[in-house]
Amino acid sequence: MKERIRNLLASDRADEAIAELERYRGDGGKMDDILFYLLGNAWRKKGNWQMAMNNYLEAVALNPESPAQQALDIANEILDFYNKDMYNQ
């Protein structure tokens, strides 16, 4: 499952990755930190930072050592930068 999602994301098929992960989750599949991290990456690729960060937070809650922690830190830095720019216009 994880490799398939990684391949979809590498092929710029974020919509398919999201649909597959949501279907898996809806069917009672066990979401681990890596699957939440990948789902967050898919949402980030679509430009939905809120959904990306929500999934990164889920991943970190399951495993504080998850790669999602770094992704979450980077997302926060990017959003802080954008928000500061908005005040300077």
PDB file with SEQRES, HELIX, SHEET and CRYST1 records, atoms N, CA, C and O in Angstrom:
SEQRES   1 A   89  MET LYS GLU ARG ILE ARG ASN LEU LEU ALA SER ASP ARG          
SEQRES   2 A   89  ALA ASP GLU ALA ILE ALA GLU LEU GLU ARG TYR ARG GLY          
SEQRES   3 A   89  ASP GLY GLY LYS MET ASP ASP ILE LEU PHE TYR LEU LEU          
SEQRES   4 A   89  GLY ASN ALA TRP ARG LYS LYS GLY ASN TRP GLN MET ALA          
SEQRES   5 A   89  MET ASN ASN TYR LEU GLU ALA VAL ALA LEU ASN PRO GLU          
SEQRES   6 A   89  SER PRO ALA GLN GLN ALA LEU ASP ILE ALA ASN GLU ILE          
SEQRES   7 A   89  LEU ASP PHE TYR ASN LYS ASP MET TYR ASN GLN                  
HELIX    1 AA1 LYS A    2  ALA A   10  1                                   9    
HELIX    2 AA2 ALA A   14  GLY A   26  1                                  13    
HELIX    3 AA3 ASP A   33  LYS A   45  1                                  13    
HELIX    4 AA4 TRP A   49  LEU A   62  1                                  14    
HELIX    5 AA5 ALA A   68  TYR A   87  1                                  20    
CRYST1    1.000    1.000    1.000  90.00  90.00  90.00 P 1           1          
ATOM      1  N   MET A   1       0.833  -1.198   0.000  1.00  0.00           N  
ATOM      2  CA  MET A   1       0.000   0.000   0.000  1.00  0.00           C  
ATOM      3  C   MET A   1       0.875   1.257   0.000  1.00  0.00           C  
ATOM      4  O   MET A   1       0.663   2.161  -0.808  1.00  0.00           O  
ATOM      5  N   LYS A   2       1.852   1.314   0.902  1.00  0.00           N  
ATOM      6  CA  LYS A   2       2.685   2.515   1.016  1.00  0.00           C  
ATOM      7  C   LYS A   2       3.458   2.787  -0.265  1.00  0.00           C  
ATOM      8  O   LYS A   2       3.575   3.932  -0.702  1.00  0.00           O  
ATOM      9  N   GLU A   3       3.982   1.725  -0.860  1.00  0.00           N  
ATOM     10  CA  GLU A   3       4.754   1.912  -2.090  1.00  0.00           C  
ATOM     11  C   GLU A   3       3.854   2.405  -3.225  1.00  0.00           C  
ATOM     12  O   GLU A   3       4.262   3.243  -4.029  1.00  0.00           O  
ATOM     13  N   ARG A   4       2.643   1.885  -3.283  1.00  0.00           N  
ATOM     14  CA  ARG A   4       1.691   2.330  -4.317  1.00  0.00           C  
ATOM     15  C   ARG A   4       1.383   3.823  -4.155  1.00  0.00           C  
ATOM     16  O   ARG A   4       1.347   4.564  -5.138  1.00  0.00           O  
ATOM     17  N   ILE A   5       1.164   4.254  -2.922  1.00  0.00           N  
ATOM     18  CA  ILE A   5       0.865   5.662  -2.671  1.00  0.00           C  
ATOM     19  C   ILE A   5       2.074   6.519  -3.023  1.00  0.00           C  
ATOM     20  O   ILE A   5       1.927   7.578  -3.633  1.00  0.00           O  
ATOM     21  N   ARG A   6       3.261   6.073  -2.646  1.00  0.00           N  
ATOM     22  CA  ARG A   6       4.480   6.821  -2.999  1.00  0.00           C  
ATOM     23  C   ARG A   6       4.602   6.958  -4.517  1.00  0.00           C  
ATOM     24  O   ARG A   6       4.954   8.025  -5.020  1.00  0.00           O  
ATOM     25  N   ASN A   7       4.315   5.887  -5.238  1.00  0.00           N  
ATOM     26  CA  ASN A   7       4.383   5.929  -6.707  1.00  0.00           C  
ATOM     27  C   ASN A   7       3.354   6.895  -7.288  1.00  0.00           C  
ATOM     28  O   ASN A   7       3.656   7.630  -8.229  1.00  0.00           O  
ATOM     29  N   LEU A   8       2.155   6.899  -6.740  1.00  0.00           N  
ATOM     30  CA  LEU A   8       1.130   7.837  -7.211  1.00  0.00           C  
ATOM     31  C   LEU A   8       1.583   9.282  -6.985  1.00  0.00           C  
ATOM     32  O   LEU A   8       1.421  10.134  -7.859  1.00  0.00           O  
ATOM     33  N   LEU A   9       2.146   9.546  -5.817  1.00  0.00           N  
ATOM     34  CA  LEU A   9       2.603  10.909  -5.519  1.00  0.00           C  
ATOM     35  C   LEU A   9       3.772  11.298  -6.413  1.00  0.00           C  
ATOM     36  O   LEU A   9       3.854  12.443  -6.858  1.00  0.00           O  
ATOM     37  N   ALA A  10       4.668  10.371  -6.678  1.00  0.00           N  
ATOM     38  CA  ALA A  10       5.808  10.656  -7.550  1.00  0.00           C  
ATOM     39  C   ALA A  10       5.354  10.926  -8.979  1.00  0.00           C  
ATOM     40  O   ALA A  10       6.044  11.610  -9.736  1.00  0.00           O  
ATOM     41  N   SER A  11       4.194  10.388  -9.348  1.00  0.00           N  
ATOM     42  CA  SER A  11       3.640  10.580 -10.686  1.00  0.00           C  
ATOM     43  C   SER A  11       2.660  11.745 -10.742  1.00  0.00           C  
ATOM     44  O   SER A  11       1.912  11.889 -11.709  1.00  0.00           O  
ATOM     45  N   ASP A  12       2.666  12.573  -9.701  1.00  0.00           N  
ATOM     46  CA  ASP A  12       1.750  13.728  -9.624  1.00  0.00           C  
ATOM     47  C   ASP A  12       0.288  13.321  -9.726  1.00  0.00           C  
ATOM     48  O   ASP A  12      -0.506  13.974 -10.403  1.00  0.00           O  
ATOM     49  N   ARG A  13      -0.051  12.246  -9.052  1.00  0.00           N  
ATOM     50  CA  ARG A  13      -1.430  11.753  -9.039  1.00  0.00           C  
ATOM     51  C   ARG A  13      -1.972  11.819  -7.613  1.00  0.00           C  
ATOM     52  O   ARG A  13      -2.421  10.818  -7.054  1.00  0.00           O  
ATOM     53  N   ALA A  14      -1.919  13.013  -7.043  1.00  0.00           N  
ATOM     54  CA  ALA A  14      -2.320  13.218  -5.655  1.00  0.00           C  
ATOM     55  C   ALA A  14      -3.790  12.880  -5.421  1.00  0.00           C  
ATOM     56  O   ALA A  14      -4.139  12.320  -4.382  1.00  0.00           O  
ATOM     57  N   ASP A  15      -4.651  13.215  -6.375  1.00  0.00           N  
ATOM     58  CA  ASP A  15      -6.076  12.917  -6.211  1.00  0.00           C  
ATOM     59  C   ASP A  15      -6.304  11.421  -6.041  1.00  0.00           C  
ATOM     60  O   ASP A  15      -7.098  11.001  -5.199  1.00  0.00           O  
ATOM     61  N   GLU A  16      -5.613  10.623  -6.835  1.00  0.00           N  
ATOM     62  CA  GLU A  16      -5.757   9.172  -6.736  1.00  0.00           C  
ATOM     63  C   GLU A  16      -5.216   8.661  -5.407  1.00  0.00           C  
ATOM     64  O   GLU A  16      -5.803   7.770  -4.792  1.00  0.00           O  
ATOM     65  N   ALA A  17      -4.097   9.225  -4.967  1.00  0.00           N  
ATOM     66  CA  ALA A  17      -3.506   8.820  -3.689  1.00  0.00           C  
ATOM     67  C   ALA A  17      -4.468   9.118  -2.542  1.00  0.00           C  
ATOM     68  O   ALA A  17      -4.668   8.284  -1.658  1.00  0.00           O  
ATOM     69  N   ILE A  18      -5.062  10.310  -2.561  1.00  0.00           N  
ATOM     70  CA  ILE A  18      -6.017  10.683  -1.513  1.00  0.00           C  
ATOM     71  C   ILE A  18      -7.214   9.745  -1.541  1.00  0.00           C  
ATOM     72  O   ILE A  18      -7.633   9.232  -0.504  1.00  0.00           O  
ATOM     73  N   ALA A  19      -7.759   9.523  -2.723  1.00  0.00           N  
ATOM     74  CA  ALA A  19      -8.935   8.655  -2.842  1.00  0.00           C  
ATOM     75  C   ALA A  19      -8.624   7.246  -2.336  1.00  0.00           C  
ATOM     76  O   ALA A  19      -9.433   6.643  -1.631  1.00  0.00           O  
ATOM     77  N   GLU A  20      -7.468   6.733  -2.693  1.00  0.00           N  
ATOM     78  CA  GLU A  20      -7.109   5.378  -2.272  1.00  0.00           C  
ATOM     79  C   GLU A  20      -6.921   5.296  -0.753  1.00  0.00           C  
ATOM     80  O   GLU A  20      -7.383   4.350  -0.117  1.00  0.00           O  
ATOM     81  N   LEU A  21      -6.249   6.279  -0.186  1.00  0.00           N  
ATOM     82  CA  LEU A  21      -6.041   6.280   1.267  1.00  0.00           C  
ATOM     83  C   LEU A  21      -7.343   6.479   2.025  1.00  0.00           C  
ATOM     84  O   LEU A  21      -7.562   5.836   3.052  1.00  0.00           O  
ATOM     85  N   GLU A  22      -8.205   7.354   1.541  1.00  0.00           N  
ATOM     86  CA  GLU A  22      -9.493   7.572   2.202  1.00  0.00           C  
ATOM     87  C   GLU A  22     -10.379   6.330   2.094  1.00  0.00           C  
ATOM     88  O   GLU A  22     -11.084   5.986   3.042  1.00  0.00           O  
ATOM     89  N   ARG A  23     -10.344   5.665   0.954  1.00  0.00           N  
ATOM     90  CA  ARG A  23     -11.103   4.428   0.778  1.00  0.00           C  
ATOM     91  C   ARG A  23     -10.577   3.359   1.748  1.00  0.00           C  
ATOM     92  O   ARG A  23     -11.357   2.661   2.396  1.00  0.00           O  
ATOM     93  N   TYR A  24      -9.253   3.243   1.838  1.00  0.00           N  
ATOM     94  CA  TYR A  24      -8.621   2.287   2.748  1.00  0.00           C  
ATOM     95  C   TYR A  24      -9.047   2.563   4.189  1.00  0.00           C  
ATOM     96  O   TYR A  24      -9.405   1.652   4.935  1.00  0.00           O  
ATOM     97  N   ARG A  25      -8.998   3.823   4.555  1.00  0.00           N  
ATOM     98  CA  ARG A  25      -9.384   4.217   5.917  1.00  0.00           C  
ATOM     99  C   ARG A  25     -10.856   3.957   6.165  1.00  0.00           C  
ATOM    100  O   ARG A  25     -11.227   3.461   7.228  1.00  0.00           O  
ATOM    101  N   GLY A  26     -11.699   4.284   5.196  1.00  0.00           N  
ATOM    102  CA  GLY A  26     -13.134   4.066   5.322  1.00  0.00           C  
ATOM    103  C   GLY A  26     -13.517   2.603   5.418  1.00  0.00           C  
ATOM    104  O   GLY A  26     -14.533   2.255   6.019  1.00  0.00           O  
ATOM    105  N   ASP A  27     -12.696   1.746   4.820  1.00  0.00           N  
ATOM    106  CA  ASP A  27     -12.947   0.304   4.876  1.00  0.00           C  
ATOM    107  C   ASP A  27     -12.396  -0.324   6.156  1.00  0.00           C  
ATOM    108  O   ASP A  27     -12.403  -1.545   6.310  1.00  0.00           O  
ATOM    109  N   GLY A  28     -11.919   0.524   7.076  1.00  0.00           N  
ATOM    110  CA  GLY A  28     -11.425   0.008   8.346  1.00  0.00           C  
ATOM    111  C   GLY A  28      -9.947  -0.332   8.352  1.00  0.00           C  
ATOM    112  O   GLY A  28      -9.457  -0.980   9.278  1.00  0.00           O  
ATOM    113  N   GLY A  29      -9.229   0.107   7.310  1.00  0.00           N  
ATOM    114  CA  GLY A  29      -7.788  -0.149   7.260  1.00  0.00           C  
ATOM    115  C   GLY A  29      -7.071   0.620   8.361  1.00  0.00           C  
ATOM    116  O   GLY A  29      -7.458   1.735   8.710  1.00  0.00           O  
ATOM    117  N   LYS A  30      -6.032   0.015   8.895  1.00  0.00           N  
ATOM    118  CA  LYS A  30      -5.275   0.642   9.976  1.00  0.00           C  
ATOM    119  C   LYS A  30      -4.322   1.683   9.400  1.00  0.00           C  
ATOM    120  O   LYS A  30      -3.423   1.365   8.621  1.00  0.00           O  
ATOM    121  N   MET A  31      -4.538   2.924   9.796  1.00  0.00           N  
ATOM    122  CA  MET A  31      -3.683   4.021   9.351  1.00  0.00           C  
ATOM    123  C   MET A  31      -2.532   4.174  10.339  1.00  0.00           C  
ATOM    124  O   MET A  31      -2.749   4.488  11.509  1.00  0.00           O  
ATOM    125  N   ASP A  32      -1.324   3.954   9.870  1.00  0.00           N  
ATOM    126  CA  ASP A  32      -0.169   4.190  10.725  1.00  0.00           C  
ATOM    127  C   ASP A  32       0.412   5.570  10.417  1.00  0.00           C  
ATOM    128  O   ASP A  32      -0.112   6.294   9.570  1.00  0.00           O  
ATOM    129  N   ASP A  33       1.493   5.930  11.105  1.00  0.00           N  
ATOM    130  CA  ASP A  33       2.039   7.270  10.919  1.00  0.00           C  
ATOM    131  C   ASP A  33       2.500   7.523   9.492  1.00  0.00           C  
ATOM    132  O   ASP A  33       2.372   8.641   8.994  1.00  0.00           O  
ATOM    133  N   ILE A  34       3.030   6.510   8.828  1.00  0.00           N  
ATOM    134  CA  ILE A  34       3.519   6.698   7.461  1.00  0.00           C  
ATOM    135  C   ILE A  34       2.355   6.950   6.506  1.00  0.00           C  
ATOM    136  O   ILE A  34       2.468   7.783   5.607  1.00  0.00           O  
ATOM    137  N   LEU A  35       1.262   6.257   6.683  1.00  0.00           N  
ATOM    138  CA  LEU A  35       0.105   6.490   5.807  1.00  0.00           C  
ATOM    139  C   LEU A  35      -0.473   7.895   6.027  1.00  0.00           C  
ATOM    140  O   LEU A  35      -0.858   8.560   5.065  1.00  0.00           O  
ATOM    141  N   PHE A  36      -0.536   8.346   7.279  1.00  0.00           N  
ATOM    142  CA  PHE A  36      -0.985   9.721   7.524  1.00  0.00           C  
ATOM    143  C   PHE A  36      -0.006  10.720   6.918  1.00  0.00           C  
ATOM    144  O   PHE A  36      -0.418  11.735   6.356  1.00  0.00           O  
ATOM    145  N   TYR A  37       1.283  10.437   7.031  1.00  0.00           N  
ATOM    146  CA  TYR A  37       2.317  11.295   6.439  1.00  0.00           C  
ATOM    147  C   TYR A  37       2.136  11.381   4.923  1.00  0.00           C  
ATOM    148  O   TYR A  37       2.199  12.470   4.352  1.00  0.00           O  
ATOM    149  N   LEU A  38       1.913  10.246   4.274  1.00  0.00           N  
ATOM    150  CA  LEU A  38       1.712  10.229   2.825  1.00  0.00           C  
ATOM    151  C   LEU A  38       0.428  10.956   2.438  1.00  0.00           C  
ATOM    152  O   LEU A  38       0.385  11.654   1.425  1.00  0.00           O  
ATOM    153  N   LEU A  39      -0.608  10.792   3.242  1.00  0.00           N  
ATOM    154  CA  LEU A  39      -1.861  11.503   2.976  1.00  0.00           C  
ATOM    155  C   LEU A  39      -1.641  13.014   3.117  1.00  0.00           C  
ATOM    156  O   LEU A  39      -2.166  13.802   2.331  1.00  0.00           O  
ATOM    157  N   GLY A  40      -0.871  13.399   4.112  1.00  0.00           N  
ATOM    158  CA  GLY A  40      -0.518  14.812   4.265  1.00  0.00           C  
ATOM    159  C   GLY A  40       0.247  15.333   3.061  1.00  0.00           C  
ATOM    160  O   GLY A  40      -0.003  16.443   2.592  1.00  0.00           O  
ATOM    161  N   ASN A  41       1.182  14.530   2.560  1.00  0.00           N  
ATOM    162  CA  ASN A  41       1.949  14.930   1.378  1.00  0.00           C  
ATOM    163  C   ASN A  41       1.044  15.108   0.168  1.00  0.00           C  
ATOM    164  O   ASN A  41       1.229  16.027  -0.630  1.00  0.00           O  
ATOM    165  N   ALA A  42       0.069  14.224   0.042  1.00  0.00           N  
ATOM    166  CA  ALA A  42      -0.860  14.324  -1.088  1.00  0.00           C  
ATOM    167  C   ALA A  42      -1.652  15.624  -1.011  1.00  0.00           C  
ATOM    168  O   ALA A  42      -1.807  16.317  -2.017  1.00  0.00           O  
ATOM    169  N   TRP A  43      -2.157  15.961   0.181  1.00  0.00           N  
ATOM    170  CA  TRP A  43      -2.906  17.206   0.339  1.00  0.00           C  
ATOM    171  C   TRP A  43      -2.015  18.420   0.099  1.00  0.00           C  
ATOM    172  O   TRP A  43      -2.452  19.416  -0.479  1.00  0.00           O  
ATOM    173  N   ARG A  44      -0.759  18.329   0.548  1.00  0.00           N  
ATOM    174  CA  ARG A  44       0.170  19.445   0.327  1.00  0.00           C  
ATOM    175  C   ARG A  44       0.394  19.657  -1.161  1.00  0.00           C  
ATOM    176  O   ARG A  44       0.442  20.795  -1.625  1.00  0.00           O  
ATOM    177  N   LYS A  45       0.531  18.572  -1.911  1.00  0.00           N  
ATOM    178  CA  LYS A  45       0.728  18.687  -3.360  1.00  0.00           C  
ATOM    179  C   LYS A  45      -0.464  19.365  -4.029  1.00  0.00           C  
ATOM    180  O   LYS A  45      -0.311  20.028  -5.055  1.00  0.00           O  
ATOM    181  N   LYS A  46      -1.645  19.199  -3.448  1.00  0.00           N  
ATOM    182  CA  LYS A  46      -2.840  19.847  -3.994  1.00  0.00           C  
ATOM    183  C   LYS A  46      -2.985  21.286  -3.499  1.00  0.00           C  
ATOM    184  O   LYS A  46      -3.879  22.011  -3.936  1.00  0.00           O  
ATOM    185  N   GLY A  47      -2.099  21.697  -2.581  1.00  0.00           N  
ATOM    186  CA  GLY A  47      -2.153  23.062  -2.085  1.00  0.00           C  
ATOM    187  C   GLY A  47      -3.060  23.257  -0.891  1.00  0.00           C  
ATOM    188  O   GLY A  47      -3.310  24.391  -0.482  1.00  0.00           O  
ATOM    189  N   ASN A  48      -3.559  22.167  -0.322  1.00  0.00           N  
ATOM    190  CA  ASN A  48      -4.436  22.268   0.844  1.00  0.00           C  
ATOM    191  C   ASN A  48      -3.582  22.070   2.103  1.00  0.00           C  
ATOM    192  O   ASN A  48      -3.438  20.958   2.611  1.00  0.00           O  
ATOM    193  N   TRP A  49      -3.027  23.175   2.585  1.00  0.00           N  
ATOM    194  CA  TRP A  49      -2.104  23.130   3.718  1.00  0.00           C  
ATOM    195  C   TRP A  49      -2.797  22.683   4.993  1.00  0.00           C  
ATOM    196  O   TRP A  49      -2.189  21.981   5.801  1.00  0.00           O  
ATOM    197  N   GLN A  50      -4.039  23.064   5.197  1.00  0.00           N  
ATOM    198  CA  GLN A  50      -4.748  22.682   6.423  1.00  0.00           C  
ATOM    199  C   GLN A  50      -4.916  21.167   6.512  1.00  0.00           C  
ATOM    200  O   GLN A  50      -4.646  20.573   7.556  1.00  0.00           O  
ATOM    201  N   MET A  51      -5.355  20.548   5.432  1.00  0.00           N  
ATOM    202  CA  MET A  51      -5.510  19.090   5.441  1.00  0.00           C  
ATOM    203  C   MET A  51      -4.154  18.401   5.570  1.00  0.00           C  
ATOM    204  O   MET A  51      -4.036  17.380   6.247  1.00  0.00           O  
ATOM    205  N   ALA A  52      -3.142  18.955   4.929  1.00  0.00           N  
ATOM    206  CA  ALA A  52      -1.795  18.386   5.039  1.00  0.00           C  
ATOM    207  C   ALA A  52      -1.338  18.402   6.489  1.00  0.00           C  
ATOM    208  O   ALA A  52      -0.871  17.390   7.012  1.00  0.00           O  
ATOM    209  N   MET A  53      -1.475  19.549   7.133  1.00  0.00           N  
ATOM    210  CA  MET A  53      -1.019  19.668   8.513  1.00  0.00           C  
ATOM    211  C   MET A  53      -1.847  18.804   9.461  1.00  0.00           C  
ATOM    212  O   MET A  53      -1.306  18.245  10.415  1.00  0.00           O  
ATOM    213  N   ASN A  54      -3.137  18.690   9.214  1.00  0.00           N  
ATOM    214  CA  ASN A  54      -3.971  17.808  10.043  1.00  0.00           C  
ATOM    215  C   ASN A  54      -3.456  16.370   9.991  1.00  0.00           C  
ATOM    216  O   ASN A  54      -3.379  15.693  11.016  1.00  0.00           O  
ATOM    217  N   ASN A  55      -3.108  15.915   8.802  1.00  0.00           N  
ATOM    218  CA  ASN A  55      -2.615  14.546   8.661  1.00  0.00           C  
ATOM    219  C   ASN A  55      -1.213  14.389   9.238  1.00  0.00           C  
ATOM    220  O   ASN A  55      -0.897  13.349   9.815  1.00  0.00           O  
ATOM    221  N   TYR A  56      -0.371  15.408   9.088  1.00  0.00           N  
ATOM    222  CA  TYR A  56       0.947  15.352   9.718  1.00  0.00           C  
ATOM    223  C   TYR A  56       0.801  15.271  11.237  1.00  0.00           C  
ATOM    224  O   TYR A  56       1.531  14.526  11.890  1.00  0.00           O  
ATOM    225  N   LEU A  57      -0.132  16.026  11.797  1.00  0.00           N  
ATOM    226  CA  LEU A  57      -0.364  15.977  13.240  1.00  0.00           C  
ATOM    227  C   LEU A  57      -0.843  14.598  13.688  1.00  0.00           C  
ATOM    228  O   LEU A  57      -0.434  14.109  14.741  1.00  0.00           O  
ATOM    229  N   GLU A  58      -1.700  13.979  12.898  1.00  0.00           N  
ATOM    230  CA  GLU A  58      -2.152  12.609  13.209  1.00  0.00           C  
ATOM    231  C   GLU A  58      -0.966  11.649  13.227  1.00  0.00           C  
ATOM    232  O   GLU A  58      -0.858  10.796  14.109  1.00  0.00           O  
ATOM    233  N   ALA A  59      -0.078  11.796  12.243  1.00  0.00           N  
ATOM    234  CA  ALA A  59       1.096  10.934  12.158  1.00  0.00           C  
ATOM    235  C   ALA A  59       1.994  11.117  13.373  1.00  0.00           C  
ATOM    236  O   ALA A  59       2.460  10.137  13.955  1.00  0.00           O  
ATOM    237  N   VAL A  60       2.236  12.358  13.756  1.00  0.00           N  
ATOM    238  CA  VAL A  60       3.109  12.650  14.897  1.00  0.00           C  
ATOM    239  C   VAL A  60       2.476  12.163  16.203  1.00  0.00           C  
ATOM    240  O   VAL A  60       3.185  11.733  17.113  1.00  0.00           O  
ATOM    241  N   ALA A  61       1.155  12.230  16.297  1.00  0.00           N  
ATOM    242  CA  ALA A  61       0.474  11.725  17.495  1.00  0.00           C  
ATOM    243  C   ALA A  61       0.685  10.218  17.640  1.00  0.00           C  
ATOM    244  O   ALA A  61       0.808   9.706  18.753  1.00  0.00           O  
ATOM    245  N   LEU A  62       0.727   9.516  16.515  1.00  0.00           N  
ATOM    246  CA  LEU A  62       0.958   8.066  16.552  1.00  0.00           C  
ATOM    247  C   LEU A  62       2.421   7.719  16.791  1.00  0.00           C  
ATOM    248  O   LEU A  62       2.740   6.733  17.455  1.00  0.00           O  
ATOM    249  N   ASN A  63       3.307   8.549  16.235  1.00  0.00           N  
ATOM    250  CA  ASN A  63       4.741   8.285  16.337  1.00  0.00           C  
ATOM    251  C   ASN A  63       5.501   9.608  16.318  1.00  0.00           C  
ATOM    252  O   ASN A  63       5.661  10.212  15.258  1.00  0.00           O  
ATOM    253  N   PRO A  64       5.969  10.063  17.476  1.00  0.00           N  
ATOM    254  CA  PRO A  64       6.694  11.336  17.527  1.00  0.00           C  
ATOM    255  C   PRO A  64       7.968  11.356  16.684  1.00  0.00           C  
ATOM    256  O   PRO A  64       8.484  12.432  16.384  1.00  0.00           O  
ATOM    257  N   GLU A  65       8.479  10.202  16.301  1.00  0.00           N  
ATOM    258  CA  GLU A  65       9.682  10.103  15.476  1.00  0.00           C  
ATOM    259  C   GLU A  65       9.350  10.046  13.980  1.00  0.00           C  
ATOM    260  O   GLU A  65      10.241   9.863  13.151  1.00  0.00           O  
ATOM    261  N   SER A  66       8.091  10.198  13.645  1.00  0.00           N  
ATOM    262  CA  SER A  66       7.637  10.115  12.256  1.00  0.00           C  
ATOM    263  C   SER A  66       8.281  11.195  11.391  1.00  0.00           C  
ATOM    264  O   SER A  66       8.557  12.294  11.872  1.00  0.00           O  
ATOM    265  N   PRO A  67       8.520  10.887  10.114  1.00  0.00           N  
ATOM    266  CA  PRO A  67       8.998  11.933   9.198  1.00  0.00           C  
ATOM    267  C   PRO A  67       7.987  13.071   9.049  1.00  0.00           C  
ATOM    268  O   PRO A  67       8.319  14.139   8.535  1.00  0.00           O  
ATOM    269  N   ALA A  68       6.781  12.843   9.492  1.00  0.00           N  
ATOM    270  CA  ALA A  68       5.761  13.884   9.439  1.00  0.00           C  
ATOM    271  C   ALA A  68       6.128  15.066  10.331  1.00  0.00           C  
ATOM    272  O   ALA A  68       5.680  16.185  10.082  1.00  0.00           O  
ATOM    273  N   GLN A  69       6.936  14.834  11.367  1.00  0.00           N  
ATOM    274  CA  GLN A  69       7.330  15.945  12.231  1.00  0.00           C  
ATOM    275  C   GLN A  69       8.134  16.976  11.453  1.00  0.00           C  
ATOM    276  O   GLN A  69       7.913  18.179  11.590  1.00  0.00           O  
ATOM    277  N   GLN A  70       9.065  16.500  10.639  1.00  0.00           N  
ATOM    278  CA  GLN A  70       9.851  17.420   9.825  1.00  0.00           C  
ATOM    279  C   GLN A  70       8.961  18.126   8.802  1.00  0.00           C  
ATOM    280  O   GLN A  70       9.106  19.327   8.575  1.00  0.00           O  
ATOM    281  N   ALA A  71       8.042  17.383   8.186  1.00  0.00           N  
ATOM    282  CA  ALA A  71       7.126  17.983   7.215  1.00  0.00           C  
ATOM    283  C   ALA A  71       6.255  19.038   7.891  1.00  0.00           C  
ATOM    284  O   ALA A  71       5.985  20.087   7.306  1.00  0.00           O  
ATOM    285  N   LEU A  72       5.820  18.768   9.104  1.00  0.00           N  
ATOM    286  CA  LEU A  72       5.003  19.713   9.859  1.00  0.00           C  
ATOM    287  C   LEU A  72       5.806  20.972  10.187  1.00  0.00           C  
ATOM    288  O   LEU A  72       5.297  22.086  10.059  1.00  0.00           O  
ATOM    289  N   ASP A  73       7.043  20.799  10.602  1.00  0.00           N  
ATOM    290  CA  ASP A  73       7.904  21.951  10.898  1.00  0.00           C  
ATOM    291  C   ASP A  73       8.111  22.811   9.655  1.00  0.00           C  
ATOM    292  O   ASP A  73       8.044  24.038   9.726  1.00  0.00           O  
ATOM    293  N   ILE A  74       8.358  22.174   8.529  1.00  0.00           N  
ATOM    294  CA  ILE A  74       8.563  22.904   7.274  1.00  0.00           C  
ATOM    295  C   ILE A  74       7.287  23.633   6.859  1.00  0.00           C  
ATOM    296  O   ILE A  74       7.333  24.790   6.442  1.00  0.00           O  
ATOM    297  N   ALA A  75       6.152  22.952   6.977  1.00  0.00           N  
ATOM    298  CA  ALA A  75       4.877  23.578   6.619  1.00  0.00           C  
ATOM    299  C   ALA A  75       4.626  24.811   7.491  1.00  0.00           C  
ATOM    300  O   ALA A  75       4.175  25.844   6.996  1.00  0.00           O  
ATOM    301  N   ASN A  76       4.917  24.697   8.781  1.00  0.00           N  
ATOM    302  CA  ASN A  76       4.743  25.851   9.673  1.00  0.00           C  
ATOM    303  C   ASN A  76       5.650  27.008   9.273  1.00  0.00           C  
ATOM    304  O   ASN A  76       5.224  28.163   9.289  1.00  0.00           O  
ATOM    305  N   GLU A  77       6.897  26.710   8.915  1.00  0.00           N  
ATOM    306  CA  GLU A  77       7.819  27.759   8.472  1.00  0.00           C  
ATOM    307  C   GLU A  77       7.308  28.443   7.207  1.00  0.00           C  
ATOM    308  O   GLU A  77       7.345  29.669   7.097  1.00  0.00           O  
ATOM    309  N   ILE A  78       6.838  27.655   6.266  1.00  0.00           N  
ATOM    310  CA  ILE A  78       6.325  28.214   5.012  1.00  0.00           C  
ATOM    311  C   ILE A  78       5.109  29.096   5.278  1.00  0.00           C  
ATOM    312  O   ILE A  78       5.021  30.211   4.764  1.00  0.00           O  
ATOM    313  N   LEU A  79       4.178  28.597   6.075  1.00  0.00           N  
ATOM    314  CA  LEU A  79       2.967  29.373   6.353  1.00  0.00           C  
ATOM    315  C   LEU A  79       3.277  30.624   7.173  1.00  0.00           C  
ATOM    316  O   LEU A  79       2.652  31.664   6.968  1.00  0.00           O  
ATOM    317  N   ASP A  80       4.226  30.538   8.090  1.00  0.00           N  
ATOM    318  CA  ASP A  80       4.636  31.737   8.832  1.00  0.00           C  
ATOM    319  C   ASP A  80       5.197  32.788   7.880  1.00  0.00           C  
ATOM    320  O   ASP A  80       4.905  33.976   8.015  1.00  0.00           O  
ATOM    321  N   PHE A  81       5.997  32.349   6.926  1.00  0.00           N  
ATOM    322  CA  PHE A  81       6.575  33.262   5.946  1.00  0.00           C  
ATOM    323  C   PHE A  81       5.477  33.922   5.119  1.00  0.00           C  
ATOM    324  O   PHE A  81       5.485  35.139   4.934  1.00  0.00           O  
ATOM    325  N   TYR A  82       4.527  33.121   4.617  1.00  0.00           N  
ATOM    326  CA  TYR A  82       3.445  33.671   3.812  1.00  0.00           C  
ATOM    327  C   TYR A  82       2.617  34.661   4.621  1.00  0.00           C  
ATOM    328  O   TYR A  82       2.279  35.735   4.123  1.00  0.00           O  
ATOM    329  N   ASN A  83       2.294  34.319   5.837  1.00  0.00           N  
ATOM    330  CA  ASN A  83       1.473  35.201   6.658  1.00  0.00           C  
ATOM    331  C   ASN A  83       2.169  36.518   6.927  1.00  0.00           C  
ATOM    332  O   ASN A  83       1.522  37.564   6.894  1.00  0.00           O  
ATOM    333  N   LYS A  84       3.469  36.504   7.192  1.00  0.00           N  
ATOM    334  CA  LYS A  84       4.203  37.737   7.433  1.00  0.00           C  
ATOM    335  C   LYS A  84       4.207  38.609   6.187  1.00  0.00           C  
ATOM    336  O   LYS A  84       4.110  39.833   6.284  1.00  0.00           O  
ATOM    337  N   ASP A  85       4.316  37.999   5.037  1.00  0.00           N  
ATOM    338  CA  ASP A  85       4.280  38.762   3.787  1.00  0.00           C  
ATOM    339  C   ASP A  85       2.930  39.452   3.597  1.00  0.00           C  
ATOM    340  O   ASP A  85       2.864  40.573   3.093  1.00  0.00           O  
ATOM    341  N   MET A  86       1.874  38.787   3.996  1.00  0.00           N  
ATOM    342  CA  MET A  86       0.547  39.368   3.830  1.00  0.00           C  
ATOM    343  C   MET A  86       0.426  40.671   4.639  1.00  0.00           C  
ATOM    344  O   MET A  86      -0.258  41.601   4.213  1.00  0.00           O  
ATOM    345  N   TYR A  87       1.080  40.736   5.788  1.00  0.00           N  
ATOM    346  CA  TYR A  87       1.010  41.938   6.605  1.00  0.00           C  
ATOM    347  C   TYR A  87       1.823  43.065   6.015  1.00  0.00           C  
ATOM    348  O   TYR A  87       1.586  44.224   6.353  1.00  0.00           O  
ATOM    349  N   ASN A  88       2.781  42.771   5.140  1.00  0.00           N  
ATOM    350  CA  ASN A  88       3.675  43.780   4.597  1.00  0.00           C  
ATOM    351  C   ASN A  88       3.210  44.326   3.244  1.00  0.00           C  
ATOM    352  O   ASN A  88       3.957  45.055   2.593  1.00  0.00           O  
ATOM    353  N   GLN A  89       2.038  44.001   2.826  1.00  0.00           N  
ATOM    354  CA  GLN A  89       1.569  44.483   1.520  1.00  0.00           C  
ATOM    355  C   GLN A  89       0.997  45.875   1.616  1.00  0.00           C  
ATOM    356  O   GLN A  89       0.557  46.432   0.611  1.00  0.00           O  
TER     357      GLN A  89                                                      
END                                                                             
